[in-house]
Amino acid sequence: MDGSAPVSERVPGVGAAVEVAAVPGGRTAAVQCAAVVSDHAGFADLAGAWDDLWARSPSATPFQTHAWTSAWARAYVPAGRLAVVTVWDGDALVAAAALHRVRRGPARVLVPLGGQISDSTDVLLDPSVPDAGPRLVAAVLAVPGWRVLDLPEVLPGAAAQQWAQHWPGAVRRAGASLSLELPALPVTEVLSRVPSRTAGTLRRKLRKIERLGVQETEVAPDDVPRAVEDLIRLHEAQWAGRRGNPEHLTERFGAHLADALPRMVRRGEAVVVEYRLDGELVASEVDLVGHTQLAYYLAGISPALREHVDTAVLLVSGALARATRRHVGGYSFLRGEEDYKLRWRPDEVRATRLLLARPGPLGSAGYFSAATAGSTVMALARRALRGRARDLARTVMQGVRTLRARASARA
């Protein structure tokens, strides 16, 4: 065989061939390649390379970790619908997009793994590889059978914001969810942000919590599956008779958390916290830990504890302390504008829905118009509805969410 001719070599865990070119001295240098993973086992095999790329991606959040996305895929995505796009320099993963195929009306759409239970969406790009973004664009376009790539919750500064500039087809941006954030400071310093009267009220609540003697512990990785079961049990009791998210009580949601969180806790990407009073478990909480933020994700709270203390103050003050200990820059409440968040006077961060159409005369085939019209109607409704009308709308939407969760669980 000609010594200068390329040969093929398998990258461990990828299942795709990489071209290897000969260089002087008998050595070889791996040539760039891309691959698409469409099965769960293949995605699982990417864990090490994916974790390394996530660590090198400064804007990545816990919702792009391998543990979170692969566990969600196992719980929510049927075999064959995965489209995990990877770009390689030899055996180093330098760009990736964790996607799957769905049909929305007449349109075939690529959407991120993580779905509606994930508060941010993004792609992973190695900042030290200048052409990683354009190569990922080319790799996504090589995936067959879709018309639009829909990234619903792209934060300011996310890699996808700049990545979209390389997109050769039509691009549409629309407003998405609002997240609320605080600086990661001791709670005494955070209170300086709020009006003096509110700060005084919060200090009294904090003193009451301290007098009650609630004990806080972080759950070890091997004990996380048990802790998840207890958290969901408390969460169900917390929201009984009220408008909670019905998806949080489905079997697949619990399976996802029990699968993802042990590894995330072990890698420092999540914290599961339990609160006990006189030895009895009265609250549990999941925080997700990124490069620059600790984010509150989910809690379960005993109704009995709510009779004694302001549980929101308990959880926020504890999370701020954890964020400070971990030396991250911020604490995020994630999505939503609930009153218990607003009283801390948080900063607002608006995400963007990023829609990218496959190049060609069909464009988005009407998907852009339908998607942005729906977002506009919902935004107008939130601003216009007040009092009983808003309560009625929330009740209707709660019913719709419940029906969707049940239908999806049966699918």
N, C-alpha and C positions, 0 to 999 in steps of 0.2 A: 504494500500500500504506500502511496506517496506520503512522505513524512510531513509535507506541508498542508495536506488536505484536512478539513475539519472532520472530527469524529463526534459521535454522540455520547453523552454521559448523563446518567440520571441524577437529579438532585434529590437527596434523601427526603422522603415525606411529601414530595410534590406530585409525583406521577407524571411529569412532563419532561421531555428531553431538553437538554441545554447544549448548544453548540460549543465545542471546545476547540480553539485554534492553537496550532503549534507556534511557539516563539523560539528564538535562538537559544541554544544551550540545551535543547531537548525538553524544556519545560512547556507547560500549557497554560493558557489564560482563558478563562471562561468568557464567552460572548453573551451579550444581553439576550434575554428572552422573556416571554410572557406566557402565562398559563391560566386556565379557568377551571376551578374545582366545582364539580356539580354533585358531589356525594358527601355525606356526613363524615365518613371515615377519612376521606381525603382532607377535609377541612380540619379534622382533629389532628392530623399529622403535621399541620402547619404551626402548631402551638409555639414551638421554640422560636422559629423565624418571625412569626407574627408578634410575639412578645418583645423581641429585640427591636423590631421596627416601631412598635408603639412607644417604646422607651425613647427612641430617637425622634419622635414626632412631637414637638413642643405644644402644639395646639390640640392634641388628641385628648379626649375625655374618657372616663371609665366605660362609657357606652360603646367605645370602639375597641375595647380589649378583646383578646381572643376568648377568654373565659365567658364574657357576657354574650358575645355574638354567636359563638358556637353552641352554647347552652340554649339560647333562644331559638336557634335554627333547629336543634333537636326537638324542642318542645312544640314549635309552631309551624315548621316548614316541611311539607311532604318531600320525600326523596324525589330528586329529579328537578326540583324548582330552584335549587341553589345556583347562583352564578357568582362565585367568589373569585374576583379578578386579581391576579398577582403579577407583579413585574419584578424581574430578578437580574442582578449582576452576579453571575456565577451562583453560589449558594447563599447569597445575601438578598433578602427580600427588601426592595427599595420603594415599592409603592403597592397599595392594595385598596380594594373596595369590596366590602362585604355586602353582597346584594342577593336578591332573589326575584323571581318573576311572579307577577300577579296580573290578573285581568280586571280592569275597572271599566265597566260598561263595554264599549267596543274596543277600548285601547289596551294594548299589551304594554305593561309598565315594568321597569326595573325599580325596586325600592330597597332601602337599607334593611339589613338584618337588625332586629331590635324592635321594630314596629312601634306601635303607639305607647308601649310601656317604657320607651327610651326617650329621654328629654333632649338629646342632641344627636345630630347626624353629621358625618364627615367622612372623608377619605383619609388614608394614611400616606404621607409622602416623606421620604428621607430628605431633610433640608440640605444635606451635603451632596446630593445628586441633582445637578441642575435640570437634567432632562427627565426626571422621574414623572413630573406632571404630564407633559406631552405623551410620554410612553404609556401612561395609564389611560389617557384619553383614547389612544389607538387601540389598546387592549379591550377597553369597554365597548368600543364601536365594533370590534370583531365578534362580540357575543351576538348570536342570531336571535331573532324572534321577539323584538321589542321596538316600541316607537318612542317612548319618553323615559328618561331617568328622572325620578322624583325624589329629591332630598328635602324632607319636610321641615327640619329644624336645624338649620345651619347657623351657628353662632357667629358674631363678629370676630374676626381674626382666625376663623377656622380655615384649614387648608383648602377646603372646597371653594371658598370665596375666590381665592386667586386661581385655583385650578380651572374654574369655569371660564376664565379668560382664554384658555387654550381651546375651548370647545368650538368645533367648526360649524355646528348647527345653531338653530335659534335657541336663545336663552331667555327665560322669563323669571323675574323675581317678584315675590309677594310677601307681605308681612306675615309672620308666623307668631309663635307663642311669646309671651313675656315671662322672663325669669327675674327673680329678685335675689340680690347678693349683698353681703356685708363683708367688710375687711375682717381678716382673721386676727382679732385682738382679744385680750381679756374682756370679759363681759362688762367690767367696770368702765373700760375705755369706750366700748361700743355704746354704753348708755349716754355718753356725751353727745351722741348724734341726735338724740330724741329730745323733745320739749321737756322742760324740768318737771312738769306735773306728771307726764307719762313715765319719766325716769324714776320719780319717787314711787309711783305705783309698782313698777317693775322691781325696784329694790325691796319693797315690802314682800312681794311674792317670792323673791329669791331668799329672803330671810326665813320665810315660812317653810320653804322647801328644805333649807338647811336644818331647821328645828325638827322637821319630821324624820330626818335620818334615812332618806332613801339611799340605798347602796347601789353603785354603778360598777359593772364588770364588763370587760370585753371578752367575747366568746372565742375560744380557740378553734382553729380550722376544723379539726376532727369532730367538734361538737356542733358545727354550724347546721347540718341537716336537722338535728333535733330542735335547735333554736328557731329555725325557719317554721317548723310546724307550730311551735308555741306562739311565734309572732303572728302567724295568720289566724290562729285561734283568737288571740287577743284583738286583732284587727277586726275580725268579724263581730266580736262583742262590742267593740268601740263604735261601729257604724250600724249596729242593729236598729232598724226603724228610721234610719237617716239616709241621705243621698251619698253613698260611697261609690267607689268604682267597682262595678260587679266583676271586672276582669281579675281583680285581686283575690277573688274567692274561687277561681277556677282551678281545676287540677293541673292544667298546663302551666299556669303562672307559678304555682307552688313548686312544680317540677323544675322549672327554669331557675328559680332562686336556689333551690337545694343543689342544683347542678353547678351553677356559676359561682356562688358565693364562697364555698370552701377554698377554691383555688385563688379567688380574688383576695380573700383574707390572708391566705398564705403569702401572696405576692405583695401585700400592702396596698392593694387597689380597692379594698373595702374594709369596713369595720362593722361587726354586729355587736350591739350593746344591749345588755339586759339590766333592768332596774328592779331591785327587790326591796320590800318593806317587811321587816320582821321575818325574813327568810322566804317570803312569798313573792313569786314573779308577778309584777304589776305593770310592766311596760317593756317593750322591746323596740329596737330601732336599727335600721340599716343605713349607714352612711357610705357613700362612694368616694374614693380618694383618687384625684387626678394629679397632674404635674403641679398645678397651681391652686387647687381648690379642694376643699372637702365639701360634699354636697349631701344634704338630707334627702333620702329617697323614700323610705316607707317606715311606718311605725304601727305598733299595736299597743293599745292602752286599755287597761282594766277600767271599766266604769267606776269601780270603787275608788280608784286613785283620784279620779277627776273630782270626787266629792271633797277631797282634802286639799289639793293644790292645783295651781294652774299648770297643767301638764305641758302645754306649749312652751312656757318659760323654762320648765325643767329640761325639755329636750334641746331647746336652742342654747341655753347656757352650757349644757354638757357638750354639745357639738362644737361650740366656739372654743371651749377648753381643749378638745381633741385636735381641732385645726391648729391652734396655737402650738401645742406640743409637737405636731408634725411639721411645723415651720412651712406650711403652705400659705399663700398670700391671701386667700379669700375663703368665705363660707357661702354656699349657695343654697337657697330654699328651692331651687329648680323652678318648674313652671307653676303658675297660679298666683292669684292676687288676693289670697285670703286675708282677713283682718288680722289674724295673729301674726302674720308676716309683716304687714304694713306698719304695725305700731313700732317696729324697730327702725323705721325710716331707711329701708334698704335702697340700694341703687337698682335702677331698672336696666335690663338688658333684653333687647328685642331680637329674636331670631328671624331668619329669612327662609322662606320656602323657595328652593332653587329647582327650577324645571328646565331640563335640557333635552331638546328634541334631536332625534337622529337626523343627520343631514339628508336632504332630498326634497323633492317637490311636495310630498305629503306633509312635511313639517310635523307638528304634534297631532295632526288629524283631529283637531278640535279639543284636545285634552287641555291645552293651556287655558282656553276660554272657559271651559267648564270648571276647572280647578280654581282659577282666580275669581270667578263669579261666586262660587260657593264660599270662598274665604271672605269676600266682600259682604255677602249677605249676613254671615255670622258676626262679623265685626260691627255692622250697623245694628243688628239685633241687640248685641251686648250694650251698645251705647243708648239705644232707644228705650229698651224695656226697663220699667221701674215697678217696684212694689209687687202687687199680686200678679201682674202680668209676667214679671221676671220669674217669680216663684213657679207659676204655671209652666213657663217655658222650660225651666230647670227640671220640673217633674216629668215633662214629656221627654226631654233629652235623656233623663235617667232611665226611663222605660225603654227608649231606643237602644241605649248602651247595654242594658240588661239583655234585651233580645239578641243583640249582636254577639254578646259574649256567649250566650247559650248556643246560638247557631254555629259560631266558630268552634266551640268545644265539641259539637257533634260532628263537624266536618272531618 
